[in-house]
Structure formats: structure tokens, C-alpha cells
Amino acid sequence: MTSKADEALGYEQARDELIEVVRRLEAGGTTLEESLALWERGEELAKVCRRWLEGARARLDAALAEEEAAEGGAAEGKRDGA
């Protein structure tokens, strides 16, 4: 479950922390308990990043749909002699 603090993280902050978590896991030298805690933190950070990216995709899709609708309306106006 994502905490309120995680939800407040910006994309870049979450991504940078995730990169650090992965680096620490790949470097090894941690106990099993520490590795599990890092992995769990990494999963939470990945969720935060995914939510930001999904939100960005939705905004882009909405902007593109709005643009297409405006262009479609302009094309209709030209056909109607406007």
C-alpha cells in the first residue's frame, strides 16, 4: 500500500530513489531482511512512477483528442461553406 508521503513524491524524485534502490540491490552486501525491505520500497516507488506516467499519458491522449475534435470541426465548417 502506498503511503501519503509516497503519493506526494514527484515523478523525478520517485524515479531517482528507485534507481538508488536498484543500485543497492544490485551491489549486494545487504542482509536478506534489508534486501526484502529495499525490494518492497522499490515496488512502491515503481507504483508511484507508473501512476505519474499513466496520468501523463491520459493528459496527452485528452489533448490529442481535443485537437482532433477541433480539426474535425474546422474541416466540417469548410465543407459547409463557412
C-alpha positions as semicolon CSV with decimal commas, in nm:
position;residue;x (nm);y (nm);z (nm)
1;M;0,000;0,000;0,000
2;T;0,134;0,340;-0,098
3;S;0,170;0,593;0,181
4;K;0,061;0,958;0,169
5;A;0,429;1,055;0,161
6;D;0,483;0,837;-0,147
7;E;0,181;0,990;-0,316
8;A;0,334;1,334;-0,265
9;L;0,655;1,233;-0,443
10;G;0,710;1,380;-0,785
11;Y;0,797;1,151;-1,073
12;E;1,164;1,250;-1,078
13;Q;1,201;1,206;-0,702
14;A;1,044;0,859;-0,712
15;R;1,249;0,760;-1,017
16;D;1,575;0,877;-0,860
17;E;1,504;0,692;-0,536
18;L;1,408;0,381;-0,734
19;I;1,737;0,398;-0,922
20;E;1,921;0,414;-0,590
21;V;1,724;0,117;-0,452
22;V;1,807;-0,090;-0,761
23;R;2,173;0,011;-0,738
24;R;2,189;-0,101;-0,375
25;L;2,019;-0,432;-0,453
26;E;2,250;-0,500;-0,747
27;A;2,558;-0,414;-0,541
28;G;2,468;-0,682;-0,288
29;G;2,616;-0,693;0,057
30;T;2,282;-0,646;0,233
31;T;2,113;-0,889;0,462
32;L;1,806;-1,079;0,348
33;E;1,589;-0,852;0,564
34;E;1,746;-0,538;0,418
35;S;1,711;-0,675;0,065
36;L;1,343;-0,750;0,120
37;A;1,285;-0,402;0,260
38;L;1,463;-0,249;-0,041
39;W;1,262;-0,463;-0,282
40;E;0,935;-0,361;-0,115
41;R;1,039;0,005;-0,129
42;G;1,128;-0,037;-0,495
43;E;0,784;-0,183;-0,568
44;E;0,616;0,117;-0,402
45;L;0,833;0,361;-0,592
46;A;0,759;0,181;-0,919
47;K;0,386;0,221;-0,848
48;V;0,433;0,593;-0,791
49;C;0,622;0,626;-1,120
50;R;0,360;0,418;-1,302
51;R;0,079;0,642;-1,172
52;W;0,263;0,955;-1,287
53;L;0,323;0,805;-1,631
54;E;-0,038;0,688;-1,664
55;G;-0,156;1,037;-1,568
56;A;0,076;1,194;-1,823
57;R;-0,049;0,953;-2,091
58;A;-0,411;1,039;-2,008
59;R;-0,337;1,411;-2,035
60;L;-0,163;1,362;-2,370
61;D;-0,449;1,147;-2,501
62;A;-0,702;1,408;-2,390
63;A;-0,506;1,690;-2,554
64;L;-0,472;1,493;-2,878
65;A;-0,842;1,406;-2,879
66;E;-0,930;1,771;-2,820
67;E;-0,702;1,876;-3,105
68;E;-0,851;1,615;-3,338
69;A;-1,203;1,726;-3,247
70;A;-1,112;2,089;-3,316
71;E;-0,959;1,996;-3,651
72;G;-1,263;1,785;-3,736
73;G;-1,493;2,075;-3,655
74;A;-1,285;2,312;-3,869
75;A;-1,296;2,067;-4,159
76;E;-1,674;2,038;-4,126
77;G;-1,706;2,414;-4,129
78;K;-1,510;2,431;-4,455
79;R;-1,734;2,167;-4,615
80;D;-2,046;2,357;-4,506
81;G;-1,919;2,672;-4,674
82;A;-1,822;2,851;-4,355
